[in-house]
Structure formats: C-alpha cells, structure tokens
C-alpha cells in the first residue's frame, strides 16, 4: 500500500474533507493583518508585558511569521531567530539550541509547564510538542532559571497552543485548517483546529479541539549519506559541494559510501490531538484538557541501503508509515523510534484578589513511552511519568515594585528497560520558589529576581551510584534605559545554578541509537553561571534594530566529552570543567519601500558564540568501560582547555519580503560558517548555505471568510548541509531541495 493511500484512509484526512464549505469559508479577520511581534504579550512571564517592554531578551513567533516558519520539529521552526539554532538527529528530531546551549539547559514548555518528554535524556529523543498546532512560540534567551528552574539555565522555549481556553472566542465557532504536500520526502500533512463559546449561566463554556496527521517517506539528499570526510577522503571544499552527484555511475564508490540520493530510514509518521473545556466568568476561568502525541521515526545512519530495489522495501513497514526502511545489504537492522505521550491538564485563573492582582494555577500529568526498535526487535523502552504543578500570584504594587510570587513542584518517575538501557531507572523531585519584580525610576526600569530550588534524585535498587540531593539558588538583576521613545539599552546580570540530571550522573552503557557508550559521573557538582549581557533595541518607523553581546562564565560546567576510547563505539563521559561562553547576535528589519509595487522589506540577522574550557594542560580521569559482563578500568587525559564539543557555528542570513494586496512572497538565505573550533576527537564541519523562498495568496470573502494558498521552497541550491551540532553529521545530511504546496482556511 502506498503512502498516499494510507493518508486517504486516515481519520483526520477524511474529517478535513468532510468539513462543510461554509465552515471552510469563514475567517478570523485578525489573521489577515500583519502581526506586530513586539506588541504581543509574552505569556512566559507572570507579569503582563509585551516583547517590546521586557528587560530580558525574548523573540516571539505568531501569525504570518509563525505560519511561514512552521516545520516538522520545534527546533527547525525557531531556527532562524537570532541566537537560536536546532539540533538534528534525522528529520524526526530537532530540539532548540539557544546561544550554544541545548539538552538539559534549554527548557521546552507547553504554556508554562514542562513538555513531560525525555528529549533531554538523549539526542535521538524527539520533543513531544507539535509546532503546527501552536498559536504563539516564545524564545527566552539567556538564563530563565528564575521562572522555570535549573533546566532553563540556557534559556526556554514556550509554546502556546490554547488547548485550555482562558477567554471567550470572538465568534461562536472559529478556527483554522491546513493541508500540505511536500516533494523532498513525499510529505502529507493535515491539521484542523476548532474553538467555540456557548452561554453557561453567569459565564461561558469555551471548548477547543485540534488534530494533526503527518506522514512522510525517506527524504531526498543531494549526494551520499556518508560524508567524504567520514569515508576517509578530504573534506568538501566549496567547489566540491555537489561533486558527489557526478558519481552516480560509479558502482564501487556507491558500495563504499552507501546510500545515494535518498536517506534510508528517515521516514516519519506523527499524530497529535487535543481537547479542552473551560468555564469562563467575569473574574476568571477554570478548565481541563487532554492531549496525545504519537510519532514514529527512523534514526538514519544505522542501516545501509546499497542499491537494493526500492520497490521491494516500499510498504514493508507501512504500519509505521515508512518507506525504504528495510534492512540493508550489510545486515544491520535499522533503528526506529515509536513514541507515545498522553497528557492531562488542569488550569485556573482568578483576578482582583485584594492584595493580589491575579492568581494562576497550572497542573499537568504526563505519561510517556519511548521504544527503540532494532529491526523488528525491541531494543530499549523508556517510560516516564511526570506530574508538575505551578502557582503564580501577581501582587499589587508594593513599595513601588510590581511583582509576582511563585511556587513550582514536579515529580518524575523514569524507567529504562532492555539490554541496552544505558540510563538506570530513577525518581526525581523538584521544588522551587521564586519572586520577580520591577520598578520604574524615571526612564530607567529595574528588574530583580530570586529563586531557590531543591532537587532530589533516587536511583533504582541495584544501579551504580548514590542518591543525590542538590540545592540551587539563582539571582538576577536587569536595567532598561529608555533613551527616547524609540531607543532603549539594557543591561542584565545573572547568577544561575543548575543541578546535574540523572542522565549525567548515572548513564552506564551502550546507547544503540547514538552508537556510543555513554558514562555518567555520580559525584558531579552543581554548575554555576555568572552572566553579563548588554543589549540595544531601536524601533522607529520602518526600521527595527536589535543587538546584544554577552559573556557567561561557568564553574563546574557539565559536558559530554569524547575520551578517545573505542568499545564497539566511541566512549563518551559526562564530566565537569570551568568554561566561558561569549557571543553576539543582531537583527535589522527595514521596510525600505511602500508604493504602487507593494511593500518591500529587508531582514538581516547574524549570530556567533564561542565556548571554551578554562585552564591549560590535561587532567587524568578514571573511566570504567563496560564490556559485556565485566568492565575495564582505564585512565584518560581530558583537556583543561580548548573548545567545547558540538557548539553551533556562526552564521549570517538575509530575507527579502514583498507584500501587495492578496500576495506576499519572500526570498532568503542563511550562510552557516565552517566550524573548526572543535574539541578533542571532534572533526571540523564545512560551511554551507541554505536558500529558501515562500509565496502565498490570501483571499478574503465578503462574509469575512478567508482562504490562503501557499508554495514554499527549501534548500533551493540542493546543497549538502551537515550541522556541526549533530551526532549524525557524517551519516545524515539535511534534506535536499524541497517544494511544499498547501492551502489554509481560517474561520
């Protein structure tokens, strides 16, 4: 059975086709208006502030900008914001990287609560948030530990999906829907969202429903899956960017370097849905919601597809929506992931409480299962059950200060089952209290904040290592000086702390998806970051300019170091060392013409980060390398200086936008520099340029309804691109040239 026939049988596809034409033809008229991102209220902060007013650096995606940026993963969706890049472990996995920080240092949130997945456990684990269903995405750059604890020491990404309504809708029934197809991976995606309001005594009942289905095949690549450097040749130069395409007649080369033109085991199938119901009154609301997220994706690079008949593989695993993901000629079983998450939430809010302006309560319980298959055999199963609660109280002005008090509590039960369960089961608890406040002193706004957390991790009986308990304290101060109504500068000072995670402490074994042995260090200490940042923002008429420079020094920075040992795969050790992060980012957006030909705007952005270990020389570390039923004790020398591994390269990008009546279009390019500031046992990564284009036509009907037809192009130069941040950079390049076509309806 083909992927197209599978899609046509899917319940979501049939439901979209069954929607009456009158429903498709209604529109929320606000969508047709350009979105002023600086004027959007940032929900990640308990204080009601816009992105323009916050003293902290934050970027927001919403409206047309979010529609143009939406991609299969959250990391890819926010990838073009200054200072933000994406991890990559095949097309099914992309987690945000903020200013060089990723994993357990970047908190991914669903409207203020953790996503509940285990995407920080390993780089092959996907984030359980579907960006196509988002209303708004907020990226907090720099430490967000005051609000969200030690897991946000590098920043936070807050996704607003509105699954639990907090206000009545403008119309009795409204929403949106989208269908799209893509060429690079034979993508078929459909989504629908409905929101409505009904009278209910002294208030209103407001409901929400959303659903998404995505199905793709293996994606096209410009040349060979395996890089020339990994194959043993020299790295590609700029003049050789497409040289591999000339080898299509060379059978010997094809056999040596594996897949060509299509990346095996890169197909995806994703289903997501959510329902919510709230009672909304004059002073507040209370609501409940349930959501599910299920995805199946292959991990490229763990099976070879060397010229066997693709028709034989098509449909071989149709239950997973995959194509061409069968076992290769080398007999290596492909690794694929089946992930399922179910989430229940309760949220409530109340305004005008005397001494307090507002109260917000959030509670979520998430059940998560992640299964790694090796061929048809189950390799490892990860189970995670988490509960998180959060209470925020915004107090009335006190001694000139507007502020908010908060308490956050979470519990997690994690279990890994299987012969290659490299992380033992554990239970963890975290309790944090915080206060954040601000006060105006003429043209200067000051912000202060403090938070204290207590974390405890208990590992399962029989595992190696002691239970651990940590106390972390974070302090923050920031100033914003409005030099005039259009220009302000900001200064931020932070002391942020992060406690080690269970994965960093207790990992001990071979992880099949990454093909490496990961070893934890049970006696890791709390890491502490001291940061200073200087920022500038100018917004006058058609020009908007923002820039920032920052310096952060870490004591006892935790990182995953390559040891140089091979034990059926590279051995990597979680260890600590003092480190320094320095960087800068900037963006200019200029509407340089608005005349009979339309409105023309130019956006230019760039960012860079440099991350180094402090000190000189080496230090000896004893490593216990597992070999079946025994371990070998080895001593390795780890650098006291040098660069940290897998740091995002510097880049510069530009985009030309045009709008005229019902039409809008853009053409953009991003140049990723060569990354040769590498750690020990790490190889440099060549630079590359990604070019994209977008075209959309918007139709508003007389009844206030709307349709939108769009055409998107990605990697239009069909360039071989290998992100330096990826563990699979030498086995899995980014997709080649792709064209997507679709239609959106707003009602």
N, C-alpha and C positions, 0 to 999 in steps of 0.2 A: 504494500500500500504506500502511495506517495505521501509526502508531507502535506501537499495541498489538499488531498482527500481527507487526511486526518484533521486538518484545520476546519474543513467544511462540516465535519461531523461534530466539532467541539460545541458544547452548550453555549459558550459565550458568543461564538460566531453566529449561531442561529438566533440567539437573543437579539444581537445587534441588527440583523436583517429583519427581525420581526417588529422592530420599533415602528410605530405609525409615522407616515411622512409628516404629519402636523407636529409631532414631537421633535423630529429632527430639525424642523424649520423654525424653532423658537430659539431665542438667543438672550443671553445676559449681555445687554448692550455695553456694559463696562469693559468687556473683553476687547472690543474693537478700538478702545482708546489706548495710546501708548502708556506704558507704566513708568512712573517716576519712582525708581527703586530707592532713592534717598528718602522718599516720603513714606515708605512702608513701615508700619510698626513692627519692631523686632520682638517676637514672642519669646525668644530665648532668655530675655531679661525680665524679671518680675516687675521692673519699673517700666511704665508705658513710655517708650521712646522710639523715635524713628532712627533709621540708619544714619541720617544726617546729624542727629543730636547726640548720639552715643560718643563717649570719650574713647571707647575701645574700638579697634579696627574690626569692621564686620562688612561682609558682602552679602547681598540678597539677590536671589533669582525669583522672578514671578512674572506672570502674564506672558506676553510675546517672547520676552527674553528666555523664560523658562521653557516655553514650547520649542524654541529653536535649539536649546541646549540639551534637552532630554535625550538620554541614551539608555542602553541596556543595564548599566550599572551606575550606582551613585557617584563613584569616583570619576567616571567618564563624564557625567553630567556637569560636575563642578570644575572640570579640568582646565577650563580657560579663564578662570578667575585668577587675578594676580596672586602669586604666592601659593597656589593650590595646584597640585598635580594628582595623578592617580596611580595606585599600584596596579599590577597586571599579572594575572595567573591564568591566562586564557580569557576568552570573551565573557565567561560567566562570572568572573571575579574582578572587581575594581573598587578598592577602598580609598577614600580621600587621603592624600598626603598634604599636610599643611606646613609650609616652611621647612621641609625636610623631615618632619615628624610623621610617623604613621603608627599602625598597630595599636598597642595599648596606650599610646599617648594622645590619640585623637578619638574623642567620644562621639559616637554616632547616635543621635537621639530621634525619637518619634515624638514631636511636640513636647519636649522637656523630659521625657523618660527614656532610659536606655533601650536599644533595639531588642535586647534579650537574646541575641545570637552569640555564636562563639567565633566571630570573624577575627578576634584578636588572638585566638589560640594558635592559628597557623595561617600562612599567607594564601593557602588554597581554599579557605573558607569564605563563602560569599556573605555580603551584608543582606539581612532579611528585610530590606526596605525597597519598595518598588518606586523609582523616581517618576514613572509615567503617571502615577496616581497622586502626585504631590501638588498642592496649591502654591507652596512657597518653600524655598530652601534657603537657610541662613548659615553662613560660614563665619564662625568666630575665630579670628586669627590671634595667636598669642595665647598664653595660659588662660583657660576658662575654669580653673580649679575652684575658684570662689563659688561658682554656681553649681558645678557638676562633679566635683571631687577630683581625685588624683588621676583618673583616667582621661582627663581633659587638659593635662599639663602642656600639650602641644596645640590645643585648640579643640573646637567642637563643630559638628555639622548637625543642624536641627532641621528636620523635615516636617513640614506642616501639611497634614492630609485632611484635616477636618472630619475625621471619622466619627468623632463625638461632637455634635453641633453645640455651639455655645451661644448662638443668636438665631433669631428667626430669619428665614430667607426672604428675599425681595419679592419673589413670586411664589404662589402655592406649589409649583413644581418647576425646578430648573436643574441644569446640569450640563454635561458635555459628553461627547463620544468621539472616538478616533479609530480609524482603520489605516494600516500602513503595510507596504510590502517593500522588501529590500533585495538588491541584486547580489551583494557580496557574499551573503550566506543564505539566500532564499528565505529571508525573514517574512513572517506573517504575524502581525500584532494587532490585537483589537482590545479596546478598553471602553468602558462606559461608567458614568458617574451620575447619580440622581440625588437631589436634595429637595425636601419639601416640608411644608409647615401646615398644621391644622390647629384650629382653636381647641383649647382644653381648659375650660373653666376660667380661672383668673390668669392663665398663661397660655402657652402654646406647646404642642407636641411637634418636635422637629426630627425628621428622620434623614438618614444617609445610607446610600448603597453604592458600592463600587466593585468592579470586577475587571480583571485583565487576563488575557491569554497571549503568550508569545511562543513561537516555535521557529527554530532556525535549523539549517543544516550546517555541515562543516563549511568554514569560510575560506574564501579565496585569498591567496597570498601572492606577492609579486614574484617570488622565486622559490628557493628551497626553504624548508622549515628550519633546518640546521644552518647556523651561521658559518661562514667560511673560516672565521677565527676558531670556532669550536672544532671544526673539521680538521684543523691543523695548518690551514693556509694563513696568508696575511689578512689583516683586516681590510674591509672595503674602504676604498677611497671614494671621494666624491665622484670621480669619473667612472667608478665601477658600480654605481648604485644599482644599475639594472643589468649588470653583466651576466647574472645567473640565467636570465631569460634566454641567452644565446646558447645554453647548454641543453636545450630540450631534445637534441638528437644524440646526446652523449649518454649511452646506457650505463657505462661504467661509473661516470660521475653520479648518475641518478641512484645507482645501487649504493654508492658510498655515503651519499648525503641524505638519503631517504626521500620523504615526501616532497613533491614539487607542484606548485600551483594551487594546491588545496591542502589545508592543515587538517590531518585526521584527528578525530576525537575532540572536535571543537564545537559540536552542536549543543544547543540549549533548548530546554522547554521550561517555561515558567507559567504558573497560575497564581493569581493573587486576588483576594476579595475581602471586603469588609462591610459590616453593617453597624449602624449606631442609632440610638434613640435617646432624645433628651427632652426634659420638660424645662421650658424657659419662661421665667417670670420677669417682673419688673426689676428685681434686685439681684437676680442670679439664675443659676441653672444647675441641673443635676442630670447626668447622662451615663449610659453604659454602651459598650461596644465589643464586638467580636471580630477578629480578622484571622486570615490564614495566608501563608506564603509558602509555596511549594516550588522547588526548582530542581532540575536535573541537568547536569552539565558535565562534559568531559574535561579531563586535565590533559592538555596537549603535551607531547614530548615524551610520553611513557610507553608509546607503541609506535612501531614503524609501519608505514604504508608504502611499500616499494613497488608500485606499478601493478598491483593486482587489480583485477576487474572491479571497477567501482559498482557496476550493476549487481555484482554478487553481494555487495555489502548493503545496498540500498534496502531499507526496511528491515535489516537483520535485527535491529533493536528498536522497532517502531514504537514499542511501548514507552520508550524514553524520548520519542520524537527525534531520534538521532539518525544520521546517515553516514555511511562510510566509517563507522567507528569500530569495525571488527578487528580481530587480532591480526597483526601484521605478519609478514613473512619471517621475521625473526622469532616469532612465537612469544613475544612479550605481550602479556594481557594488558589491554588499555585500562587506565584508572578513570573511573567516573564517579560522580558525587550525586547522591539523592538526598535532598534536604527538605525537611517539612517543619513548619512552625505554626503553632496556634496561640493566639493571644487574646486575653480578656482584660478589659479596662473599665475603670470607674473614674469619672471626673466630676467635680462640682465646684461652683464658684458663688460667692456672696459678696455684695458691695455694701458700702455705708454701714460700718460696724462700730460707729463711735470713734474709739481711739485708732481704729484701723480703716483704711480706705477700702481694702478688699482682702478676701481670703480665697485661696485656690488650693484644692486638694486633688491629687492625682495618684492613682493606684493601678498597677498592671501586674498580671501574672502571665508568664510566657513559658510554654512547653516547646522544646526544640529537639529535633533529632537529625543527625547528620551521619550518613552512611557512605563509606568509601568502598566501592566495588573494584576488585581486580578481575577483569573479565566478568564472569557470572558469579564469582565467589565473593562473599562479604569479607572485606579485609578488616576494617575497624568501624565501630559505631560510636559516635559521640552523642550523649544525652545531656541536655542542660535544662534544668527547671529553675526559673528565677522569678522572684517577686520584688517589686520596687514600689516604694511609696514616697511621696513628696508633698510637703505642705509649705505654702508661701503666704506670708502676711505682710502686706504693704501698709506701713504705719503712716499716720498723719505727720505733718511737719513738726519736727522736734528739735528745738534749739537751732532752727534754720535748716535742718537736714531733712531731706526726703529720702526714705529708705525702705528696705524690706528685710524681714527676718525669714529664715527658712530652716527646715529640717528635712533630711533625706535619709532613707533607710533602704537597704537592699539585702537580699539573701540569694545565694546561688548554690545549687547542688549540681555538680558536674561529674559525669561518669564516662570513661572511655573503655570500650570492650573490644577485645581482639588481640591476636598475637602481636600486632604491630601498634598497640595502643601506647604511643610514646609519652603520653601525659597521664599520670595516675588520677583516679577519681579524687574529688575534693569537695569540701563545703566551705563557703566563704560568706562572711557577713561584713557589712559596712554601715556605719552610722556617722552622719556628718551634720553639723550645724553651721550656719553662716549668717552674716549680715553684710549688706551692701547699701551704701548711701551716697548722696551727692548734695552739694550746696553751691549756690552761686555767690560769687564775690565780684559784683560788677560784671565786667566782660569775661571773667575767669570762672569756669565751673570746675569744682574739685570733686573727685570721687574717691572714697575709701571703702575698703572691704576686708573681711577676715573670715576664715573658715578653719574648722578643726574636724578631722576625721579619725575614726578608729576602725582599723581593718583587722580581721582575723581570718586565717586560712587553716583549715583542718584537713589533712590528707587521709585517704582511706587506710584502713588497717593493712599492714604488710608492705606498704610503699616505703621507699627510702627517703629519709629526711624528717625533720621535726615539724610540728605545727608551728605556725608563726603568727605573731601579732604586731601590728605597726600603728604608730600614731603619727599623723601628718598635720602640719599647720601651714596655711597659705595666707599671705598678706599682700595687699595691693593698694597702690595709690596712683592716681592719674589726674592730670590737669589739662583742661582745654581752654585756650585763649582765643576769643573771637576778636581778631584784629579789626575786622569790619564785617558787615552782614554777609559778605561773600567769601571771606578768607578766615580760616582758623588753623592754629597749630596745636598739637597735642604732645604730651609727654607722659609716658607710662613707666612705672616702676613696679616690679613684682618679685616676690619671693614665693615660689611654688614648690610643693613637695609631692612626690609620687611613691607609693609603696609598690614593691615588686609583685607581679602576678604569679599565680600558681604555675603557669607555663614556664616562666623564667626561673622559678625556684626548683621545680621537680621534674621537668622533662628528662626522659632517660630511655632513648631507644630510637629505632629506625622509623622514619615517617615516610610511608610509601609515596604519598602524593608529591612531596618535595624531593624524594630520592636522596635523603640525607639523614645522618644520625644527629639528633638534637639532644644536648645535655644541659640540664639546669644546674644552678649553683644554690644549694639550700640556705647558705648563710649570706645571701645578698642583703644589703642595707638599703634604707630609704634614699632615693636620689633627690637632690635639691637643686633647683634652678633659680638663679638671680638674673633678672632680665631688665633691660632698659630699652625703650623704643621712642623714637621721635617721628612724628607724623605731620603731614600737611594736607589740607583739603581746600581747594578753591573752586567755587561754583558760581559762575557769573554768566548769565545769558546762555549762549550756545556752547560755552566751554566749561568742562569739568576736569579738574586735575587733582589727582591724589598721589601721594608718595609717602614712603616710610622707610626708615633704616632701623635695625635692631641688633642688639648684642645680648647673648644669653650665655652664662657660664654655669655648667652643671658640675656639682660634686657627686661622685659615685654614679655616673651615667651608666645605665644598663643597656647592653647591646649584644647582638648575636655575632660572635667572632668566628671566622674560619680558622681552624687550628692547623691546617696543612696535613692532617691525618686522613687517610682513606680507609674506611672499613665497610666495603661494599657500598660506598657512597661517601661524600665529604662529611667530616665530623665538625659540627658547629657547637660552640659553647656559649651559654649565656654568662656574661662576666661584667665587670664594672671598671670604670676608669673616669677620671675627670675629663671634661670635654667642653669645647667652646663652639657655639653656633653664632655665625654672623651673616647678615643678609640685608637685602634691599628689594623693594618692589615699587612699581609705579604704574600709573594708568592715565591716559589723556583721551577724553572723548569730546570731539568738536563737530558740531553741526555747522559746516562751512558754507552751505548754500541752501536756500529755501525759496524756490522760484517756480516758474511755469513747468520746468522739467521735473519738479519734485523736490523733496528734502534729501540732502546728501550729508552724510556724517562719516567721520573717520575716527576709529578707535585704535589706539596703540598701547600695548602693555608689555611689561617685562619683569622678570624676577630672577634673583640669584640667591644661593645660600652656600655657605662654606662651613663644613663641620669637621673639626679635628679633635683628636685626643691630645690632652696636655701632657707635657713631660718629654723625656728623652730616654733612649735605651729600651730594654725589654724587661719583662718580669716573668718568672717561672710559675707555671700553674700546673698542678697535678690533675690529670684527666683519666677517668675510668671509662674505657671504651667497651661497650657490651659486644660480646661475640657468642651468640647462642646462649648456652647455659653458664658462661663464665665471662669475666671481664679482664681486660688488660690495663694495667696501670702504666700510664705514660706521662712524661713531663714535657710540656710545650712552652715555647717562649712567645709571649704575646707582647706586642708593641706598647710602649708607654706614650708614644706619639704617633703621628701620622693621621691619615684621613679615616673617617668612619665609613663603614660599608653601605652601599646602595643608597647614596644620597642623590636626590633629584638634580639633574643638570640645570644650568642656567638656560634661559630661553627669552625670545622676543617675538611678539606677534602683532599682527595688524588686521583690521577688518574695515572694509568699505561698505556702508549701508545706504540703501536708497528706498524711499517710500514715495508713492504717488497714487492718490486715490485708493483704490482697492488693492493695489500692488505693493509688495515690498520684496526686496532682494538684498543679498549680501555676498561678498567675496572676501575670504580671509585666508591667512597663512600664519603658521607658527613654526619658528625655527628653534629646534632643540639643539643645543651646543654639544659637541663631543665632551664626554665626561672622562677625564683622565686623572682626576683627583681621587684615586682609588685606594682601598685598604689592602692589607697584606692578603695574598692569594686571590685578589679580585682583579678582573680584567677590565681594561678601558672599553667604552662603548662609543661607536661612531655617532656623529650627529645626523640629524635628518630634518626634513621639512614636510609638514603636513598642510595641504591646501584643501579648503572646503568651500562650498557655495550653497546658498539657500534661495529659493524662490517661492512666494506664496501669493495667492489671490483670494481676497476676502469679499464675500457677498453678504450685505445686509438687506434683508427683505423688508417690505413695507410694514409688516407686523412686528418689527423689532427682532426678527429672526436672523440667523447667520449660518453660512457655510464657509469653510476655508479649505482650499486645495493647495497642497504644498509639494515641492520637489527639492530634495536635499542631496548634495554630493559630498563624499568624504574621501580623503586621501586621493585627490583627483590626479596627482602625479604618479600614482601607483608606486610609491617609494617604499623600499624596505626600511621598516622602523622597528627598533628594538629598545624598549625603555630600560634605562640603566637600573631602575628600581625593582625590576622583575627578576625573580629567581630563574625564570624560564627564558631569559633574554636570548640565549644561544639556541633555544629549541623551538620558540614560538614567537614569530614576529607579529606585529599588529596587522589587522586585516588590510587587504589591498584596496584598490579603487572600488567604491560602492555608490550606488544610486538608490535612494529611497523615495517612494511616492505614496501619498496618502491623502485622506480627507478628514477634516474635523468638523463637528457640528456643535454649536453652542445653543443652549435653550434654557 
